[in-house]
Amino acid sequence: MQILHEPQLDTILMIEKAIREAKSYPTKKELWKNLPKQIQYQTFNRILQYLEGSNKIVFDGRRIVWVFPDNPKLMELLESSVKLR
């Protein structure tokens, strides 16, 4: 796959926000269709690769989960977990 251009920062931030604020864990198609503005699918996939490579999301082939430490659900889980040390 030849990359024609790199995504712009505002587009990356738009996708990050959409994933963080999703009520459930969206599929790629659900996320892409529900973005505030439409982008090319190649650009969308490139951004998801970047987010996964930078450990901000986990993609299991079906669902996308925001795992960056600013996730309120994750922070709540960590705070209520048993401390080992």
N, CA, C and O atoms as CSV, one atom per row, in Angstrom:
chain,resi,resn,atom,element,x,y,z
A,1,MET,N,N,0.844,-1.176,0.000
A,1,MET,CA,C,0.000,0.000,0.000
A,1,MET,C,C,0.891,1.241,0.000
A,1,MET,O,O,1.757,1.394,0.861
A,2,GLN,N,N,0.678,2.091,-0.938
A,2,GLN,CA,C,1.447,3.333,-1.033
A,2,GLN,C,C,0.710,4.428,-0.276
A,2,GLN,O,O,-0.483,4.650,-0.483
A,3,ILE,N,N,1.434,5.106,0.600
A,3,ILE,CA,C,0.841,6.190,1.372
A,3,ILE,C,C,1.030,7.485,0.592
A,3,ILE,O,O,2.156,7.891,0.306
A,4,LEU,N,N,-0.079,8.125,0.252
A,4,LEU,CA,C,-0.026,9.334,-0.552
A,4,LEU,C,C,0.305,10.565,0.279
A,4,LEU,O,O,0.974,11.482,-0.196
A,5,HIS,N,N,-0.165,10.581,1.513
A,5,HIS,CA,C,0.112,11.709,2.412
A,5,HIS,C,C,-0.094,11.252,3.843
A,5,HIS,O,O,-0.733,10.231,4.098
A,6,GLU,N,N,0.446,12.003,4.752
A,6,GLU,CA,C,0.251,11.697,6.171
A,6,GLU,C,C,-0.973,12.453,6.672
A,6,GLU,O,O,-1.239,13.568,6.221
A,7,PRO,N,N,-1.721,11.859,7.599
A,7,PRO,CA,C,-2.914,12.525,8.145
A,7,PRO,C,C,-2.553,13.801,8.897
A,7,PRO,O,O,-1.465,13.916,9.461
A,8,GLN,N,N,-3.470,14.747,8.896
A,8,GLN,CA,C,-3.270,15.990,9.629
A,8,GLN,C,C,-3.610,15.786,11.104
A,8,GLN,O,O,-4.398,14.908,11.456
A,9,LEU,N,N,-3.011,16.601,11.950
A,9,LEU,CA,C,-3.201,16.480,13.386
A,9,LEU,C,C,-4.668,16.597,13.780
A,9,LEU,O,O,-5.132,15.833,14.626
A,10,ASP,N,N,-5.413,17.535,13.189
A,10,ASP,CA,C,-6.818,17.695,13.579
A,10,ASP,C,C,-7.636,16.445,13.251
A,10,ASP,O,O,-8.603,16.145,13.950
A,11,THR,N,N,-7.267,15.723,12.212
A,11,THR,CA,C,-7.971,14.492,11.859
A,11,THR,C,C,-7.641,13.390,12.863
A,11,THR,O,O,-8.522,12.631,13.266
A,12,ILE,N,N,-6.382,13.303,13.262
A,12,ILE,CA,C,-5.979,12.319,14.274
A,12,ILE,C,C,-6.706,12.590,15.587
A,12,ILE,O,O,-7.232,11.669,16.213
A,13,LEU,N,N,-6.734,13.858,16.002
A,13,LEU,CA,C,-7.410,14.223,17.253
A,13,LEU,C,C,-8.910,13.951,17.184
A,13,LEU,O,O,-9.513,13.562,18.184
A,14,MET,N,N,-9.513,14.150,16.021
A,14,MET,CA,C,-10.943,13.875,15.849
A,14,MET,C,C,-11.224,12.384,16.077
A,14,MET,O,O,-12.197,12.030,16.743
A,15,ILE,N,N,-10.384,11.527,15.531
A,15,ILE,CA,C,-10.584,10.086,15.703
A,15,ILE,C,C,-10.313,9.669,17.142
A,15,ILE,O,O,-11.052,8.852,17.693
A,16,GLU,N,N,-9.267,10.213,17.762
A,16,GLU,CA,C,-9.001,9.922,19.171
A,16,GLU,C,C,-10.206,10.278,20.035
A,16,GLU,O,O,-10.622,9.488,20.883
A,17,LYS,N,N,-10.760,11.453,19.822
A,17,LYS,CA,C,-11.915,11.906,20.602
A,17,LYS,C,C,-13.112,10.993,20.378
A,17,LYS,O,O,-13.817,10.653,21.328
A,18,ALA,N,N,-13.348,10.594,19.142
A,18,ALA,CA,C,-14.477,9.712,18.831
A,18,ALA,C,C,-14.338,8.368,19.544
A,18,ALA,O,O,-15.328,7.820,20.028
A,19,ILE,N,N,-13.124,7.836,19.612
A,19,ILE,CA,C,-12.903,6.549,20.291
A,19,ILE,C,C,-13.083,6.712,21.791
A,19,ILE,O,O,-13.755,5.900,22.427
A,20,ARG,N,N,-12.483,7.763,22.368
A,20,ARG,CA,C,-12.582,7.997,23.820
A,20,ARG,C,C,-14.014,8.195,24.270
A,20,ARG,O,O,-14.403,7.710,25.332
A,21,GLU,N,N,-14.806,8.902,23.476
A,21,GLU,CA,C,-16.161,9.261,23.897
A,21,GLU,C,C,-17.224,8.255,23.464
A,21,GLU,O,O,-18.407,8.451,23.741
A,22,ALA,N,N,-16.820,7.195,22.798
A,22,ALA,CA,C,-17.787,6.184,22.357
A,22,ALA,C,C,-18.422,5.505,23.579
A,22,ALA,O,O,-17.742,5.203,24.559
A,23,LYS,N,N,-19.723,5.276,23.502
A,23,LYS,CA,C,-20.450,4.653,24.615
A,23,LYS,C,C,-20.071,3.183,24.774
A,23,LYS,O,O,-20.080,2.654,25.886
A,24,SER,N,N,-19.741,2.525,23.669
A,24,SER,CA,C,-19.299,1.131,23.696
A,24,SER,C,C,-18.021,1.032,22.882
A,24,SER,O,O,-17.473,2.053,22.467
A,25,TYR,N,N,-17.549,-0.153,22.655
A,25,TYR,CA,C,-16.333,-0.348,21.878
A,25,TYR,C,C,-16.724,-0.543,20.416
A,25,TYR,O,O,-17.248,-1.595,20.050
A,26,PRO,N,N,-16.471,0.465,19.575
A,26,PRO,CA,C,-16.953,0.413,18.193
A,26,PRO,C,C,-16.128,-0.511,17.300
A,26,PRO,O,O,-14.954,-0.775,17.562
A,27,THR,N,N,-16.772,-0.992,16.245
A,27,THR,CA,C,-16.042,-1.678,15.194
A,27,THR,C,C,-15.417,-0.601,14.315
A,27,THR,O,O,-15.754,0.577,14.433
A,28,LYS,N,N,-14.514,-1.004,13.440
A,28,LYS,CA,C,-13.900,-0.034,12.533
A,28,LYS,C,C,-14.958,0.647,11.684
A,28,LYS,O,O,-14.935,1.867,11.520
A,29,LYS,N,N,-15.884,-0.132,11.145
A,29,LYS,CA,C,-16.915,0.426,10.270
A,29,LYS,C,C,-17.819,1.396,11.026
A,29,LYS,O,O,-18.146,2.467,10.514
A,30,GLU,N,N,-18.231,1.021,12.255
A,30,GLU,CA,C,-19.077,1.906,13.062
A,30,GLU,C,C,-18.371,3.224,13.347
A,30,GLU,O,O,-18.961,4.296,13.217
A,31,LEU,N,N,-17.110,3.134,13.735
A,31,LEU,CA,C,-16.343,4.340,14.046
A,31,LEU,C,C,-16.206,5.219,12.811
A,31,LEU,O,O,-16.446,6.425,12.877
A,32,TRP,N,N,-15.825,4.626,11.692
A,32,TRP,CA,C,-15.618,5.382,10.454
A,32,TRP,C,C,-16.896,6.072,10.007
A,32,TRP,O,O,-16.857,7.232,9.598
A,33,LYS,N,N,-18.031,5.382,10.077
A,33,LYS,CA,C,-19.313,5.951,9.641
A,33,LYS,C,C,-19.816,7.046,10.583
A,33,LYS,O,O,-20.558,7.928,10.152
A,34,ASN,N,N,-19.425,7.007,11.866
A,34,ASN,CA,C,-19.942,7.957,12.849
A,34,ASN,C,C,-19.003,9.123,13.153
A,34,ASN,O,O,-19.231,9.868,14.107
A,35,LEU,N,N,-17.958,9.286,12.356
A,35,LEU,CA,C,-17.064,10.435,12.570
A,35,LEU,C,C,-17.792,11.732,12.231
A,35,LEU,O,O,-18.653,11.739,11.352
A,36,PRO,N,N,-17.460,12.839,12.918
A,36,PRO,CA,C,-18.113,14.124,12.649
A,36,PRO,C,C,-17.952,14.591,11.206
A,36,PRO,O,O,-18.854,15.213,10.646
A,37,LYS,N,N,-16.794,14.289,10.603
A,37,LYS,CA,C,-16.613,14.591,9.183
A,37,LYS,C,C,-15.996,13.355,8.536
A,37,LYS,O,O,-15.203,12.648,9.158
A,38,GLN,N,N,-16.361,13.107,7.305
A,38,GLN,CA,C,-15.890,11.907,6.624
A,38,GLN,C,C,-14.463,12.103,6.107
A,38,GLN,O,O,-14.083,13.183,5.655
A,39,ILE,N,N,-13.697,11.028,6.191
A,39,ILE,CA,C,-12.334,11.026,5.684
A,39,ILE,C,C,-12.158,9.790,4.813
A,39,ILE,O,O,-12.964,8.861,4.862
A,40,GLN,N,N,-11.103,9.792,4.020
A,40,GLN,CA,C,-10.827,8.631,3.177
A,40,GLN,C,C,-10.497,7.431,4.054
A,40,GLN,O,O,-9.872,7.561,5.106
A,41,TYR,N,N,-10.936,6.247,3.593
A,41,TYR,CA,C,-10.726,5.028,4.373
A,41,TYR,C,C,-9.235,4.728,4.540
A,41,TYR,O,O,-8.829,4.223,5.587
A,42,GLN,N,N,-8.415,5.027,3.536
A,42,GLN,CA,C,-6.970,4.818,3.627
A,42,GLN,C,C,-6.377,5.675,4.750
A,42,GLN,O,O,-5.530,5.210,5.513
A,43,THR,N,N,-6.825,6.914,4.841
A,43,THR,CA,C,-6.356,7.815,5.901
A,43,THR,C,C,-6.811,7.309,7.261
A,43,THR,O,O,-6.039,7.318,8.220
A,44,PHE,N,N,-8.057,6.868,7.348
A,44,PHE,CA,C,-8.625,6.320,8.579
A,44,PHE,C,C,-7.790,5.124,9.060
A,44,PHE,O,O,-7.430,5.052,10.235
A,45,ASN,N,N,-7.486,4.197,8.164
A,45,ASN,CA,C,-6.687,3.029,8.533
A,45,ASN,C,C,-5.286,3.422,8.970
A,45,ASN,O,O,-4.740,2.835,9.904
A,46,ARG,N,N,-4.704,4.405,8.308
A,46,ARG,CA,C,-3.366,4.886,8.668
A,46,ARG,C,C,-3.360,5.446,10.094
A,46,ARG,O,O,-2.427,5.197,10.857
A,47,ILE,N,N,-4.389,6.191,10.445
A,47,ILE,CA,C,-4.491,6.755,11.796
A,47,ILE,C,C,-4.662,5.645,12.830
A,47,ILE,O,O,-4.048,5.700,13.895
A,48,LEU,N,N,-5.485,4.641,12.536
A,48,LEU,CA,C,-5.656,3.522,13.469
A,48,LEU,C,C,-4.345,2.768,13.663
A,48,LEU,O,O,-4.047,2.325,14.772
A,49,GLN,N,N,-3.560,2.618,12.599
A,49,GLN,CA,C,-2.243,1.978,12.725
A,49,GLN,C,C,-1.344,2.791,13.648
A,49,GLN,O,O,-0.648,2.236,14.499
A,50,TYR,N,N,-1.364,4.108,13.475
A,50,TYR,CA,C,-0.563,4.988,14.332
A,50,TYR,C,C,-1.010,4.879,15.796
A,50,TYR,O,O,-0.172,4.749,16.689
A,51,LEU,N,N,-2.325,4.930,16.046
A,51,LEU,CA,C,-2.831,4.878,17.418
A,51,LEU,C,C,-2.510,3.542,18.080
A,51,LEU,O,O,-2.193,3.492,19.269
A,52,GLU,N,N,-2.592,2.465,17.312
A,52,GLU,CA,C,-2.258,1.157,17.864
A,52,GLU,C,C,-0.751,1.052,18.116
A,52,GLU,O,O,-0.332,0.512,19.140
A,53,GLY,N,N,0.054,1.556,17.203
A,53,GLY,CA,C,1.507,1.535,17.357
A,53,GLY,C,C,1.998,2.372,18.528
A,53,GLY,O,O,3.040,2.076,19.114
A,54,SER,N,N,1.250,3.418,18.872
A,54,SER,CA,C,1.640,4.268,20.003
A,54,SER,C,C,0.932,3.855,21.294
A,54,SER,O,O,0.946,4.594,22.279
A,55,ASN,N,N,0.317,2.678,21.284
A,55,ASN,CA,C,-0.341,2.081,22.461
A,55,ASN,C,C,-1.468,2.936,23.023
A,55,ASN,O,O,-1.682,2.963,24.234
A,56,LYS,N,N,-2.183,3.630,22.155
A,56,LYS,CA,C,-3.346,4.395,22.596
A,56,LYS,C,C,-4.628,3.579,22.443
A,56,LYS,O,O,-5.594,3.781,23.177
A,57,ILE,N,N,-4.624,2.660,21.483
A,57,ILE,CA,C,-5.787,1.792,21.284
A,57,ILE,C,C,-5.327,0.346,21.178
A,57,ILE,O,O,-4.161,0.052,20.916
A,58,VAL,N,N,-6.294,-0.547,21.392
A,58,VAL,CA,C,-6.104,-1.964,21.123
A,58,VAL,C,C,-7.183,-2.331,20.132
A,58,VAL,O,O,-8.352,-1.993,20.314
A,59,PHE,N,N,-6.784,-3.023,19.083
A,59,PHE,CA,C,-7.730,-3.452,18.064
A,59,PHE,C,C,-7.578,-4.958,17.912
A,59,PHE,O,O,-6.521,-5.448,17.513
A,60,ASP,N,N,-8.643,-5.689,18.233
A,60,ASP,CA,C,-8.578,-7.149,18.193
A,60,ASP,C,C,-9.067,-7.727,16.867
A,60,ASP,O,O,-9.325,-8.927,16.765
A,61,GLY,N,N,-9.192,-6.881,15.863
A,61,GLY,CA,C,-9.703,-7.333,14.581
A,61,GLY,C,C,-11.183,-7.056,14.428
A,61,GLY,O,O,-11.720,-7.103,13.321
A,62,ARG,N,N,-11.841,-6.769,15.531
A,62,ARG,CA,C,-13.273,-6.461,15.476
A,62,ARG,C,C,-13.593,-5.156,16.198
A,62,ARG,O,O,-14.177,-4.254,15.598
A,63,ARG,N,N,-13.231,-5.039,17.446
A,63,ARG,CA,C,-13.564,-3.872,18.275
A,63,ARG,C,C,-12.322,-3.036,18.576
A,63,ARG,O,O,-11.202,-3.543,18.637
A,64,ILE,N,N,-12.563,-1.740,18.761
A,64,ILE,CA,C,-11.491,-0.799,19.077
A,64,ILE,C,C,-11.688,-0.332,20.518
A,64,ILE,O,O,-12.781,0.088,20.898
A,65,VAL,N,N,-10.627,-0.408,21.311
A,65,VAL,CA,C,-10.692,-0.008,22.720
A,65,VAL,C,C,-9.607,1.022,22.988
A,65,VAL,O,O,-8.441,0.803,22.659
A,66,TRP,N,N,-9.990,2.143,23.582
A,66,TRP,CA,C,-9.038,3.187,23.985
A,66,TRP,C,C,-8.404,2.744,25.290
A,66,TRP,O,O,-9.108,2.558,26.282
A,67,VAL,N,N,-7.070,2.570,25.311
A,67,VAL,CA,C,-6.373,2.072,26.498
A,67,VAL,C,C,-5.322,3.043,27.029
A,67,VAL,O,O,-4.607,2.723,27.978
A,68,PHE,N,N,-5.227,4.210,26.434
A,68,PHE,CA,C,-4.279,5.205,26.918
A,68,PHE,C,C,-4.648,5.582,28.347
A,68,PHE,O,O,-5.838,5.641,28.657
A,69,PRO,N,N,-3.685,5.841,29.236
A,69,PRO,CA,C,-3.976,6.064,30.649
A,69,PRO,C,C,-4.961,7.182,30.980
A,69,PRO,O,O,-5.367,7.290,32.137
A,70,ASP,N,N,-5.366,8.019,30.024
A,70,ASP,CA,C,-6.360,9.044,30.347
A,70,ASP,C,C,-7.785,8.512,30.252
A,70,ASP,O,O,-8.741,9.279,30.371
A,71,ASN,N,N,-7.937,7.212,30.040
A,71,ASN,CA,C,-9.255,6.586,29.955
A,71,ASN,C,C,-9.870,6.548,31.355
A,71,ASN,O,O,-9.314,5.889,32.234
A,72,PRO,N,N,-10.998,7.230,31.599
A,72,PRO,CA,C,-11.589,7.265,32.944
A,72,PRO,C,C,-11.997,5.881,33.447
A,72,PRO,O,O,-11.868,5.599,34.639
A,73,LYS,N,N,-12.482,5.021,32.565
A,73,LYS,CA,C,-12.869,3.667,32.979
A,73,LYS,C,C,-11.648,2.894,33.456
A,73,LYS,O,O,-11.709,2.187,34.462
A,74,LEU,N,N,-10.537,3.031,32.733
A,74,LEU,CA,C,-9.306,2.350,33.109
A,74,LEU,C,C,-8.764,2.905,34.419
A,74,LEU,O,O,-8.343,2.138,35.286
A,75,MET,N,N,-8.768,4.219,34.574
A,75,MET,CA,C,-8.268,4.832,35.806
A,75,MET,C,C,-9.086,4.375,37.018
A,75,MET,O,O,-8.525,4.096,38.078
A,76,GLU,N,N,-10.399,4.299,36.863
A,76,GLU,CA,C,-11.274,3.847,37.948
A,76,GLU,C,C,-10.957,2.399,38.314
A,76,GLU,O,O,-10.895,2.046,39.492
A,77,LEU,N,N,-10.761,1.578,37.309
A,77,LEU,CA,C,-10.418,0.163,37.543
A,77,LEU,C,C,-9.079,0.040,38.257
A,77,LEU,O,O,-8.944,-0.755,39.187
A,78,LEU,N,N,-8.087,0.820,37.830
A,78,LEU,CA,C,-6.783,0.771,38.475
A,78,LEU,C,C,-6.839,1.234,39.924
A,78,LEU,O,O,-6.172,0.660,40.785
A,79,GLU,N,N,-7.627,2.263,40.199
A,79,GLU,CA,C,-7.734,2.797,41.552
A,79,GLU,C,C,-8.433,1.818,42.489
A,79,GLU,O,O,-8.120,1.774,43.679
A,80,SER,N,N,-9.372,1.038,41.972
A,80,SER,CA,C,-10.113,0.105,42.815
A,80,SER,C,C,-9.475,-1.273,42.870
A,80,SER,O,O,-9.976,-2.151,43.573
A,81,SER,N,N,-8.386,-1.483,42.148
A,81,SER,CA,C,-7.745,-2.806,42.137
A,81,SER,C,C,-6.907,-3.011,43.385
A,81,SER,O,O,-6.569,-2.058,44.086
A,82,VAL,N,N,-6.578,-4.263,43.653
A,82,VAL,CA,C,-5.773,-4.628,44.809
A,82,VAL,C,C,-4.327,-4.238,44.542
A,82,VAL,O,O,-3.762,-4.573,43.500
A,83,LYS,N,N,-3.739,-3.528,45.492
A,83,LYS,CA,C,-2.342,-3.104,45.364
A,83,LYS,C,C,-1.429,-4.245,45.805
A,83,LYS,O,O,-1.628,-4.824,46.873
A,84,LEU,N,N,-0.437,-4.565,44.991
A,84,LEU,CA,C,0.482,-5.652,45.308
A,84,LEU,C,C,1.644,-5.188,46.186
A,84,LEU,O,O,2.198,-5.981,46.947
A,85,ARG,N,N,2.007,-3.943,46.088
A,85,ARG,CA,C,3.104,-3.417,46.907
A,85,ARG,C,C,2.750,-2.068,47.432
A,85,ARG,O,O,3.544,-1.455,48.145
